[in-house]
Amino acid sequence: MTAFENPILDATMLTLFFYIAAGFAEIAGCFAFWAWLRMERSVWWVIPGLFSLTLFALILTRVDSDSAGRAYAAYGGVYITASLIWMRVFEGRSPDRWELAGAAICLCGAALILWAPRST
């Protein structure tokens, strides 16, 4: 059995994909409002921002979790990490060691929340 034939690995990769896609959709949507209100860009930035935030909400519902709260809690760690990537790629500012350490801690917490063994 190869890694691509493993249903657990496939589900894990799909979950990670949904979290990452949701994270960047949310950040892009929020950044559109930031650009309008803080960077004095056109109000028209709000339209793609609203689309992006709607896409975020739709993508996040695709995460395989037995409760919305657990899915959202685990998503928080991914969002924090994606925000730092956004800061580096789109704003040209590098995260410092404390931000990177914080993101690593948050990702560990997200993994624990999402994939810890639970009794039924």
Phi, psi and omega per residue, in radians:
M1 nan 2.219 3.111
T2 -1.530 2.952 3.140
A3 -1.046 -0.518 -3.100
F4 -1.439 -0.101 3.087
E5 -1.810 0.068 -3.116
N6 -1.588 1.944 -3.082
P7 -1.102 -0.558 3.123
I8 -1.190 -0.772 3.116
L9 -1.142 -0.708 3.106
D10 -1.058 -0.775 3.133
A11 -1.131 -0.692 3.125
T12 -1.127 -0.778 -3.138
M13 -1.141 -0.668 3.111
L14 -1.148 -0.731 3.089
T15 -1.059 -0.796 3.117
L16 -1.081 -0.722 3.114
F17 -1.049 -0.821 -3.131
F18 -1.089 -0.733 3.123
Y19 -1.111 -0.778 -3.125
I20 -1.148 -0.791 3.119
A21 -1.085 -0.761 3.119
A22 -1.090 -0.730 -3.132
G23 -1.034 -0.842 -3.123
F24 -1.248 -0.545 3.057
A25 -1.140 -0.737 3.132
E26 -1.169 -0.780 -3.123
I27 -1.112 -0.738 3.116
A28 -1.073 -0.732 3.118
G29 -1.125 -0.791 3.118
C30 -1.164 -0.644 3.133
F31 -1.126 -0.577 3.100
A32 -1.048 -0.741 3.088
F33 -1.200 -0.682 3.082
W34 -1.022 -0.814 -3.127
A35 -1.065 -0.741 -3.137
W36 -1.155 -0.873 -2.994
L37 -1.540 -0.499 -3.067
R38 -1.877 -0.435 -3.095
M39 -1.904 0.110 3.085
E40 0.999 0.668 3.034
R41 -1.464 2.996 -3.108
S42 -1.086 2.591 3.066
V43 -1.062 -0.355 3.134
W44 -1.129 -0.271 3.037
W45 -1.079 -0.413 -3.108
V46 -1.141 -0.586 -3.077
I47 -1.093 -0.954 3.079
P48 -1.143 -0.490 3.085
G49 -1.093 -0.777 3.109
L50 -1.141 -0.706 3.084
F51 -1.060 -0.794 -3.118
S52 -1.123 -0.706 3.116
L53 -1.183 -0.603 3.059
T54 -1.165 -0.754 3.093
L55 -1.043 -0.737 3.083
F56 -0.957 -0.874 -3.105
A57 -1.096 -0.715 3.129
L58 -1.151 -0.755 -3.136
I59 -1.117 -0.741 -3.081
L60 -1.109 -0.466 3.102
T61 -1.241 -0.219 -3.131
R62 -1.455 -0.187 -3.141
V63 -1.142 2.345 3.135
D64 -1.385 1.753 3.128
S65 -2.621 2.609 -3.130
D66 -1.450 -0.072 3.076
S67 -2.642 2.531 3.128
A68 -1.086 -0.722 -3.115
G69 -1.030 -0.743 3.122
R70 -1.151 -0.748 3.123
A71 -1.070 -0.752 -3.124
Y72 -1.213 -0.676 3.137
A73 -1.107 -0.793 3.126
A74 -1.162 -0.618 3.125
Y75 -1.045 -0.538 -3.104
G76 -0.949 -0.737 3.126
G77 -1.138 -0.677 3.107
V78 -1.183 -0.713 3.134
Y79 -1.057 -0.768 -3.137
I80 -1.064 -0.791 -3.141
T81 -1.154 -0.768 3.122
A82 -1.089 -0.610 3.112
S83 -1.099 -0.694 3.118
L84 -1.217 -0.628 3.063
I85 -1.136 -0.764 3.092
W86 -0.996 -0.813 -3.126
M87 -0.988 -0.732 -3.113
R88 -1.258 -0.846 -3.021
V89 -1.314 -0.785 -3.006
F90 -1.733 -0.382 -3.131
E91 -1.936 -0.125 3.071
G92 1.244 0.308 3.129
R93 -1.934 2.243 -3.131
S94 -1.472 2.382 3.056
P95 -1.162 2.540 3.093
D96 -1.493 3.103 -3.057
R97 -1.121 -0.525 -3.135
W98 -1.269 -0.680 3.076
E99 -1.146 -0.714 3.105
L100 -1.145 -0.725 3.098
A101 -1.121 -0.747 3.110
G102 -1.072 -0.731 3.110
A103 -1.111 -0.715 3.123
A104 -1.094 -0.741 3.104
I105 -1.091 -0.756 -3.139
C106 -1.122 -0.686 3.107
L107 -1.147 -0.665 3.067
C108 -1.100 -0.747 3.096
G109 -1.108 -0.714 3.114
A110 -1.088 -0.762 3.127
A111 -1.105 -0.729 3.121
L112 -1.096 -0.786 -3.140
I113 -1.087 -0.769 -3.017
L114 -1.388 -0.712 -2.943
W115 -2.027 0.178 3.101
A116 -1.146 2.492 3.090
P117 -1.163 2.407 -3.122
R118 -2.267 2.566 3.036
S119 -1.425 2.594 -3.092
T120 -1.555 nan nan
